Amino acid sequence: MDFRQTALDNRHRLLVSLSYLNRQAGTGAAGTVSEITRKAIAWGYVPERNTPTGELMGTWVRRRAIPAWAAKAAARLLLQLTEYKPNTLEETAALALMLAEGFPEADDQTLRSQIPDHLRSFLVDDVISKAIHVRKIHAG
């Protein structure tokens, strides 16, 4: 399976990880999807909209059908959580691609500068370069 397909097939893992970490901090599914929606709107990934329910977010995860705007916002939110570490190589691919798509004007160097220290051992140069390359091929 190629990098892009692996990343797309596993972007639901980003919501699983964010939801898990938020639950540990006392925030449920409704709070998580509210945060994702607010940030996605603020970051320009999606136009103004009503917040989906926590139940709908659960359906997205179960069906592995996460809207791109939600996956991009989840990826950026995960960057802020020092306790977050991708659980699999597939989740790492999803994180890298969603960050590349979430920063559409970023080149390799600019995207690397967004990666916090605790994730640098996961988001290595080769992974970032693949994500940027895939984003460029499929942009438009």
C-alpha positions as CSV (number, residue, x, y, z in Angstrom):
1,M,0.0,0.0,0.0
2,D,1.3,3.4,-0.8
3,F,2.0,6.2,1.7
4,R,-1.1,8.3,0.8
5,Q,-3.5,5.4,1.0
6,T,-2.0,4.2,4.3
7,A,-2.3,7.7,5.7
8,L,-5.9,8.1,4.5
9,D,-6.9,4.7,5.8
10,N,-5.5,5.5,9.2
11,R,-6.5,9.1,9.9
12,H,-9.3,7.8,12.2
13,R,-6.4,6.9,14.6
14,L,-5.8,10.6,15.1
15,L,-9.3,11.1,16.5
16,V,-8.9,8.0,18.6
17,S,-5.7,9.3,20.1
18,L,-7.0,12.8,20.6
19,S,-10.2,11.4,22.2
20,Y,-8.2,9.1,24.5
21,L,-5.9,11.9,25.7
22,N,-8.9,14.3,26.2
23,R,-10.8,11.6,28.2
24,Q,-7.7,11.3,30.4
25,A,-8.0,15.1,31.0
26,G,-11.7,14.8,31.7
27,T,-13.1,15.9,28.3
28,G,-15.7,13.6,26.6
29,A,-16.5,13.0,23.0
30,A,-18.7,16.1,22.8
31,G,-16.0,18.3,24.1
32,T,-13.4,16.8,21.7
33,V,-15.5,17.3,18.6
34,S,-16.4,20.8,19.7
35,E,-12.7,21.6,20.0
36,I,-11.9,20.0,16.6
37,T,-14.8,22.0,15.0
38,R,-13.8,25.3,16.5
39,K,-10.2,24.9,15.5
40,A,-11.1,23.7,12.0
41,I,-13.2,26.8,11.5
42,A,-10.5,29.1,12.9
43,W,-7.8,27.5,10.8
44,G,-9.9,27.7,7.6
45,Y,-10.3,24.0,7.0
46,V,-14.1,24.2,7.0
47,P,-16.7,27.0,6.8
48,E,-18.7,28.1,9.8
49,R,-21.0,25.2,10.9
50,N,-22.8,23.6,13.8
51,T,-20.7,21.3,15.9
52,P,-21.3,17.6,15.2
53,T,-22.3,15.5,18.1
54,G,-20.0,13.2,20.1
55,E,-22.1,10.3,18.8
56,L,-21.4,11.3,15.2
57,M,-17.7,11.5,15.9
58,G,-17.9,8.0,17.3
59,T,-19.6,6.9,14.0
60,W,-16.8,8.5,12.0
61,V,-14.2,6.5,14.0
62,R,-16.0,3.2,13.8
63,R,-16.6,3.6,10.1
64,R,-13.0,4.9,9.6
65,A,-14.6,7.8,7.6
66,I,-13.2,10.9,9.1
67,P,-13.8,14.2,7.2
68,A,-10.5,15.7,6.1
69,W,-11.2,19.0,8.0
70,A,-11.6,17.0,11.3
71,A,-8.5,14.9,10.7
72,K,-6.4,18.0,9.9
73,A,-7.6,19.8,13.0
74,A,-7.0,16.7,15.1
75,A,-3.4,16.4,13.8
76,R,-2.7,20.1,14.7
77,L,-4.3,19.7,18.1
78,L,-2.2,16.6,18.8
79,L,1.0,18.6,18.2
80,Q,0.1,20.6,21.3
81,L,-0.2,17.6,23.6
82,T,3.3,16.6,24.9
83,E,1.9,13.2,26.1
84,Y,0.9,12.3,22.5
85,K,3.0,9.8,20.6
86,P,1.7,8.0,17.5
87,N,0.9,4.3,18.3
88,T,1.8,2.9,14.9
89,L,3.7,3.7,11.7
90,E,0.3,4.0,10.0
91,E,-0.8,6.6,12.5
92,T,2.5,8.4,12.0
93,A,1.8,8.5,8.2
94,A,-1.7,9.9,8.9
95,L,-0.3,12.5,11.2
96,A,2.3,13.6,8.7
97,L,-0.1,13.8,5.7
98,M,-2.8,15.7,7.7
99,L,-0.2,18.2,8.9
100,A,1.1,18.6,5.3
101,E,-2.5,19.2,4.1
102,G,-3.2,21.4,7.2
103,F,-0.3,23.7,6.3
104,P,-0.8,23.7,2.5
105,E,1.8,26.4,1.7
106,A,4.5,24.8,3.9
107,D,7.6,23.3,2.3
108,D,9.6,20.5,4.1
109,Q,11.6,23.0,6.2
110,T,8.6,25.0,7.2
111,L,6.6,21.9,8.2
112,R,9.5,20.5,10.2
113,S,9.6,23.8,12.1
114,Q,6.1,23.1,13.3
115,I,7.0,19.7,14.8
116,P,7.5,19.8,18.5
117,D,10.5,18.0,20.1
118,H,8.5,15.2,21.5
119,L,7.4,14.1,18.0
120,R,10.6,14.6,16.0
121,S,11.6,11.0,16.4
122,F,8.4,9.9,14.8
123,L,8.0,12.6,12.1
124,V,11.5,12.1,10.7
125,D,12.7,13.9,7.5
126,D,11.7,11.0,5.2
127,V,8.1,10.9,6.5
128,I,7.7,14.7,6.2
129,S,9.2,14.7,2.7
130,K,6.8,11.9,1.6
131,A,3.8,13.8,3.1
132,I,4.8,17.0,1.3
133,H,5.4,15.2,-2.0
134,V,2.0,13.4,-1.8
135,R,0.2,16.7,-0.9
136,K,1.8,18.3,-4.0
137,I,0.8,15.5,-6.3
138,H,-2.8,15.4,-5.0
139,A,-3.4,19.2,-4.6
140,G,-6.0,20.8,-6.6
